[in-house]
Structures are given as C-alpha cells and as structure tokens.
Amino acid sequence: MIRELKKQLKILIDPISNLAFETIPNTDIFPHVVGDLTIAYYKEGLYNISLDIDVWDKSTSTENVDIIAEKIIEVLDRCSFRNKKIIFTCWFTTLANIQSEDKTLKRKTIKFEVQARKGEN
C-alpha cells in the first residue's frame, strides 16, 4: 500500500517539480523535491501517516522554493484520492524555512497528515 501511495503522490507532484522519496537525487540538480513517509500508527485498516516534503534550491533568493512549496500545498491540501488499490486524504499542517550553513542553499519543509487505507476491489 505504501508503494501505491508513493506512486500516486509522485503523479500529483511531478508536474510541479520531480519528486524523489527518501534519497536526494543527483545533488547538482536544482530545484529538487524529496518526500519521506512515516507511519504514525495503524488501527483497524487505517494508516495515519506523516508526509514531509523538502523543497531544495541553490539560489540567493527563496522565491523558487516558495513558489514550489505553495503549489505543492495547493495540490495536496485536502486532496482525496481513491482507486482499487488505495484510498487516501492529505491535510497540510506546517511549512518551515530551514536554514543551511551554505547560504546559497534554500530549503522549505512542508508537512502533511495523510490517512490511507487499502482500496476497495
């Protein structure tokens, strides 16, 4: 089910900026977007999941990461999805500006709560 969730999230976010999970893509490619899923708990068929999405850019301005982060929030906040494999809903919770020692690296972390369950065949 997690693989299906990643697949559907990638389909939703890739038109904004290519999404990778858990692993930063080639570090020379900017901007890039990296997602990480943490299962908070599972009860009676319902997964409660934390989704963190890091938006990175190499720039003197935060404009690009701001624009990408806002577009991702627009797409995922209150997004509901259903197919035969998975049913899920996302809610935006937090947007954080993360400082780096390298002043040319800009990063925003977007957090979502996701509730998911297996689809109905």
TAJOWO-V943709 format. One record per pair of residues at least 12 apart in sequence whose ideal C-beta (glycine too) atoms are under 7 Angstrom apart, sorted by sequence separation. I is the first residue (numbers start at 0). GAP is how many residues later the second one is. D is the distance in whole Angstrom. If there is no record, write none. Layout:
I/GAP/D, I/GAP/D
This chain:
19/12/7, 36/12/6, 37/12/4, 95/12/7, 54/13/5, 76/13/7, 77/13/6, 94/13/6, 95/13/5, 16/14/6, 18/14/5, 19/14/5, 20/14/5, 21/14/6, 36/14/6, 54/14/5, 75/14/5, 76/14/6, 5/15/5, 17/15/7, 20/15/7, 76/15/4, 94/15/5, 16/16/5, 18/16/6, 34/16/6, 35/16/5, 75/16/7, 34/17/7, 93/17/4, 34/18/5, 92/18/5, 52/19/6, 72/19/5, 92/19/6, 12/20/7, 32/20/6, 33/20/5, 91/20/6, 92/20/6, 90/21/6, 32/22/5, 89/22/5, 90/22/5, 30/24/6, 31/24/5, 89/24/5, 30/25/6, 8/26/7, 29/26/7, 30/26/4, 68/26/6, 87/26/6, 88/26/5, 29/27/5, 87/27/7, 29/28/4, 87/28/4, 86/29/7, 85/30/6, 86/30/5, 4/32/7, 85/32/7, 86/32/6, 30/33/6, 85/33/5, 30/34/7, 84/34/5, 1/35/6, 32/35/7, 83/35/5, 75/36/6, 82/36/6, 30/37/6, 72/37/6, 81/37/7, 83/37/5, 71/38/6, 50/39/7, 68/39/4, 64/41/5, 68/41/6, 64/42/7, 65/42/7, 64/43/5, 59/44/7, 61/44/5, 58/45/7, 57/46/5, 57/47/6, 58/47/6, 55/49/7, 56/49/5, 16/51/5, 55/51/5, 15/52/6, 54/52/7, 53/53/6, 54/53/5, 15/55/5, 53/55/5, 15/56/6, 51/57/6, 52/57/5, 12/59/6, 15/59/7, 51/59/6, 49/61/7, 50/61/4, 12/62/7, 11/63/5, 49/63/7, 50/63/5, 11/64/7, 48/65/4, 11/67/7, 47/67/6, 48/67/6, 45/69/6, 46/69/5, 46/70/7, 45/71/5, 44/72/5, 7/73/6, 44/73/7, 7/78/7, 3/81/5, 4/81/6, 3/82/4, 4/83/6, 0/85/6, 4/111/6, 0/115/7, 0/117/6
